[in-house]
């Protein structure tokens, strides 16, 4: 079950990044606010990439020793 939640999380993060990338690309194609869009994209990446560690599973060995 934990593996399914991990895979679901990966899919949701991927879809979020894809949607944000598409929105920023369309905004840059219009030519307005290019500096602020680039800054926003960089800040978004800083927030998303550390969350990759949130999906890793750590095994608690104390329960298996009982």
Secondary structure by P-SEA (a helix, b strand, c coil): caaaaaaaaaaaaaaaaaaaaaaaaaaaaaccaaaaaaaaaaaaaaaccccccccbbbbccccccc
